[in-house]
Amino acid sequence: MCPSLDGSQNTLQFTMDFDKPKWPDQDVFPLNLKSPSRTVRNVIYPDIEDSAEYIIVTGFTSLSNLIDLFGSKDFKNNRLVRVLIGFEPNIKGRKKYQRLGLDKEIKDYWLKHGLSIMQGGAVMHLIDKINRGLIAFRFRDKLHAKIYVGDNYAMLGSSNFSHNGLTTQEEANIRVKNDDKNPFEQQQYRDIKLIADSYYDDSLPYNEKVIELLKDLINEVSWQEALARAIAEVLEGSWLNEYKDIISKLELTKLWPTQWKGLAQAISILQSHSNVLIADPTGAGKTKLCTSLVLSLQHWLYDIGRNYRTESLIVCPPLVLDKWASEFKAFNRINHAQISHGLLSNSSGKNRKKLIEDLNLANILVIDEAHNYLSADSNRTHLIKDNKADYKILVTATPISRKVEDILRLIDLLDVDNLTDEDFIIYQQLVLKPYLGNRPENIKSLRKFISKFTVRRTKKALNREIEKDEKKYLNRLGATCKFPRQQEKIYFTKESDKDKAIVKEINELAKQIKGITYLTKFHLPNYEVSSDESLKSIIDQRLHGGKQLSIYTVRARLRSSKVALIEHIEGTKKAMDEFGFEGKSNDSGDKLGSIERIMESGKLPFRHQKFKSEYFPEWLTDMESYQLACRQEYGVYEKISQLAKRLSNNRELGKVEELIRISAVHENILAFDSAVITLYYLRKLFEENYPASKILVASGSETDAGSGKVLDIFRLDSDVGGKCIALCSDKMSESVDLQRASCVFLLDTPSVLRVVEQRIGRADRMDSMHEFIDIYWAVDSDEYAMKTDERLFETNNIVEQIYGANFDLPEELKGRKFEKLSSTKELIKEFKEFVDKDESWTGIHDSFQFVINLKEGKTAIIKEELYDQFTNVSSAVKTKVSFIQGERNWCFIALRGDKNKSPRWYFIDELGDIHTDYPDVCQKLRDNIMGESKGLSWDQNSLEHYVSLFQSKERELLPPKKRRALEVAEYILTMKLKNKKIDSEEGSAYQEMIGAMNGSSDEAVDYERLAEEWIQILQPALKLKRENNRRKRTILNLANLKGEYRNMEFDVPQLLGMLERCVLGKDIDKRIAACIIGVAAGE
């Protein structure tokens, strides 16, 4: 209504003509319009089909559609189709191609974007047409025209010959007819054709290059070549070049190729499982590898939009805090906090509160020397276990012991949610019933699980890599890197005959020790035991263990020095006062004091009520007998101490003299002993007998100035000159770099091979400045030698499997012990075999080892010479496909890596089941590929079947934790939808999310990214449930949150934001690097 000038109301009338056309005739002006349904394709494709000759002038992004049309369809009228490829002005980085040429730009564009493997048959057919002269390609730079000319029509406009240009993008084109009845229009046709012909004639031939490009994109090859391509994608790490912002910084630090490959492997593991175990041998450059890993992981998180979760924290031994900081500074980064692992054990009050806050803030947690976190009851283990950082990087060269308990603790650190449902059940059973660890299949299963997380290359393998290209392995001094060769040498200890007689007497006395200080509490083990026989057996084992451990400790301290034995019995201060020296700051030992305190308490040992008195000897159940036993034990220790004081200095002084002798050959010597007090005593002997010698004691304590001096003098680029002998405790055998040392001197011989390996590892490093290092082993007299301990070791192997004991085995007894104890020569031989066979990690292998074995070693199925052809090929070289005849139908698929996802392998068996773990996939390949398998021609039907099957099961292929997270989320949302009080907006968001998770959504969803988003939501709820769990023996994983659906709330914007971030960027069929399809004979 509108008022008139006189104030009256007049009605305005409008006429709307719905029949008036809004758009011109489609045949004259081809357009892409949704309503009415019009596409340029519906006009232009019939023109092509009706023409004997046709010319297409288009941009290079149209190649995929050209393949789809001319590779999949034959036009019976076509004698020749000419295609002129022009440039695309809006491609990012266009300026650099003005120097390199359009043909280079076209190739780089398509190698980056790739084709779908489903286009493979069309590619082969198009190549055939080019070779037969049915289609001809040319290219011309600076050409941006879009022209299409056939026998009857010519079209000029904006439409590219791409799928979008012909169907969906809003374009404008004009089409004219070659009509002799309309001279004006016919002349327009002729002029447009002349333009197209002229551009074509004035362009460069492209047939050979387009064929080369098409073969790079999708190439039918032998199965050996397809497999080589797949292996290279996994092992070489070329896909990391997608991390362009960080790569330039990595290159400045000159990562060794082995570090580069380890980096790619570790990122792959982290992207799948969120945790990784870096277990390369001592001296392989793990610290630099891990700093590179942290920065690359942060870069990836920024790249995928998770830049708000990139805080990192390094937990490491105090002596290497500066080493970690300097490695980060090499990348011009300082915002990576490092804390000493000592704080985790000893902090309290405000310091502990701040420490916990720092741990909770860390999204990326690096744990150096991770083997130190396997003690179930230690403060630091609990803090690390309870921490729920998004990503954990565990670092250790120290082998995990074969104890079931240590394997379970390591799985705790790696997150039990990464276990499959089947493995989780095994894990639960072993925690609650550890005696089931005697079943080899259980331990094998859990070791296999740990292997999924492991980066572990042997020294032999690393040296082989170096030999391939030594120029790429340089240390900070510019010299070629390689692990030095070890030269084993021996020296004789010089105890007198009188000393030997005294030691023999000590050994006899030690047999009387009962081990009372280890037998003060008898708790039930952490598993159910009910029968009298089992309960009695536990007591017998503990009595044996306590006695034998006591005897072993006496003998081990005696091997170190007489001073170490006296410290063990009387305490540190009394031992130093006895021999007139100072140095050791912390008190230890004092068995006599411990026994005195037991007697003064007036109490019998604690025992659980289930342990009946008849299980024990009388001296453990009757107070009078117990006091008598304590007095007798005290007396035995007292006699042993008095005998030790009668020993001469010959043995200790002999070691000093030997070190002086070899210092004439070696400038820097590392001498290791298990007892710190022995080191200070030896320093006293040096000062008294060789005062001019430079002697440093390195106890490994963070407050020890000597340790810092040793680190400074023995580092690779030290500028401190002169000879130096460093007397080191075993705390100095972890983490630190002492590669200026050319000699490692074993003052005592550890009973565990791992400890020897760690000691030698301080000098035996890839960036060592020495070609050879000497290792000196002691030849003890029979009275001191380890062969006397052989029976003790057998007993301690039993003790290692006891749960619920009130004492822990000393660190020096954890791990595989020497078995060939008859002579030093046998010890050396056993150690060399141990190192050569890499036995320290038996049962736990590198996560890529089964992939490596396909191309290396006696069981390789392809030749390494063939593989080498692919090692320097960019990951942009796309898909290799092979079809072979076999006994059954199967398919192998290898996905390439890019900046968002790392490479993956899959094997689809004859039942349609898909295998995802590398060991399983590799075994399936071996089972199904015969050496001379007959190659078959391209089989498009089989290819489409397997790719479609693969796509349909994409969610099922997720790693266990991510798959479980989606299952729990879908269950919780489904249950919440049953609530009638839910509002429509919330219900709609829930349904949309459920649709995305179950595959019914219209959008292609990145399930892996969606799972990661849900883990961020579910993990805090799981942590809270674990903290409130009253049944401490109940082990919880994400699946236990299903029952919490009533307590969980989700914001609608939060859910919609998750969906938006998880739309798939690139279809999975475009990420296939290699595919081998086996077709059963007769099919």
DAWO-V172490 format. One line per field, one symbol per residue. phi: phi as a letter, one per 20 degrees, with the letter a starting at -180 (. if undefined). psi: psi as a letter, one per 40 degrees, with the letter a starting at -180 (. if undefined). burial: + if it has 16 or more other ideal C-beta (glycine too) atoms within 10 Angstrom, else -. Layout:
phi: ???
psi: ???
burial: ???
//
This chain:
phi: .cfefenfedeedddddfeffecfgffecfcdcfcffccfgfefffgffedfcbccdbfffeggfffgfeedcddfefdbddcdedecfeffnggfffeeofffffffffffemdfffegffffffgffffeneccdcbbfmecfccccdfdccccrdffedgffeccffccbcccdedfecgfffffgfffffffffgffeddfcgffffffffffbcecffffffgffffgfeemfffffegfeffffffelgfgffffffffffgfffecmcbdecgfgnenfffgfffffffffgffffendfeccfdbddbfgfdgfffffffffemccecfccfffffedfblfffffffffffffecdddelfffddffdfgffffffffcgfccdecadefffefgfffffffgfenfffffgfffffggfffecfffffegffffffffffffeddbdfffffffffffbffedcefenefeagfeedfcccdfdfefffffffffffffgfefengfecebceffebfccfgfffffffgfffffffffffgfgffffffafffffggedoffffffgdmbcqfeeebmmfffffgfffffmcfgfbfffeffffdfgfdcdfffffffffffgfffffffffffeffegffffffffffffffddfccdddbfdffffffffgffffdcfffeccdcenffeeffffffgffefgdfdeenfbddedeffeecmfdcfffdbddefcdfedfgffffffffdecgefedfccedddedefgfeffffegfffgffffggeednfecdfggfdeofegdedfafgffffffffgffelffdgndcgfdgfffffccnfdfdcefffggfdfdegfffeedccdcebebeabdcdefebfdbefbdbcdefenfdedfggffffffffdeegdgffdfgcfffffffffffffdgffefggffffffffffffffffffffefeffffffffffffffeneffefdefffffffffgeegfffgffffeffefeeddcggfegfdffedccfggffffffffdffecgffedfebbcdedfgnd
psi: hhiideeihihhhihhgeehhdiihdddghihhdhihhiddedddddddeidiihhhiieeedddddddedehhhdehdhhhhhhaiheehhfdddedddiddddddddddddiiideeddddddddddddeedhhiiihieheihihhaddihhhaehifidddeddihihihhiigheegdddddddddddddddddddfiiiedddddddddddhhhaiddddddddddddddedeeedfdddddddddefhiddddddddddddddddeeiihhfiiheefddddddddddddddddddeefeefehihhhiideeddddddddddefhefhihiheddddeiibddddddddddddhdhhhhifeeefehdeidddddddehfidhhhhhiehihiehddddddddddehdeeiiddddddddddddgeeeeehdddddddddddddehhghiddddddddddgddegiaeeeihiihihhhhiiihifiiddddddddddddddeehdfdeefehgiiifihhdidddddddddddddddddddddddddddddiddddddddeidddddddefiidhdhiiagdddddddddddfiiihiidehideeiideeehddddddddddddddddddddddeeiieddddddddddddeeddhdhhhhiiehddddddddddddddgdeihhhhheeieehdddddddddeidfiehiiihhhhiiedeehdihfeehehhhhdihiehddddddddeddgidfieidiihhhihhiidddieddedddddddddddehieieiiiideehihihdgedidddddddddddddefedfhehihdeddddedeiadeieiidddddeedehiedhbhhhihihaeihihhhhhiiaediiiiiihhaeeeihhdhddddddddddehidfhhiiihgdddddddddddddfddeeiiddddddddddddddddddeheehiddddddddddddddeeeidihhgdddddddddddddddddddddehdgdehhiaddeedeeddehihhdddddddddeehhdhideeehdihhhhhhhe.
burial: -------------------------+--++++-----++++-++--++--+--++++++++++++++++++---+--+--++++++++--------+----++-+++++++--++++++++++++++-++---+++++++--+-++++++--+++++-+++++-+++---+-+-++++------+--++--++-++--++--+--++-+++-++++++++++++++++++++++++++++-++--+--++----+++++++++++++++++++++++++++++++++++++++++++++++-++-+---++++++++++++-+++-++--+-+--+-++++-++--+-------+---+--+++++++++++++-----++-++--++++++++++++++++++++++++++++++++++--++-+++-++--+--+----++-+++++++++++++++-+++-++-----++-+-----++++-+----+-+++---++-++--++-++--++++++++-+-++-+-+-----+--++-++++++++++++++++++++++++++++++++-+++-++-+-++----++++-++--++----+--+---+---++--+++----+--++-+++-++--++-++--+-+-++++++-++--++--+-+++++++++++++++++++------+-+++++++--+-++-+++-++++-------+++++++++++++++++++++++++++++++++++++++++++++++--++++++-++-++++-++--++-++--++-++++-+-+-++++++++--+--+--++-++--++--+-++--+++++++++++++----++----+--+----++++++++++-+--++++++++++-++++++++++----++-+++-++-++--++---+--+-++--++-+++--+---++-+++++++++++++++++--+---------+--++-+++-++------++++++++++++-+++-++--++--------+-+++++---+--+-+----+--++--+-+---++++++++++++----
//
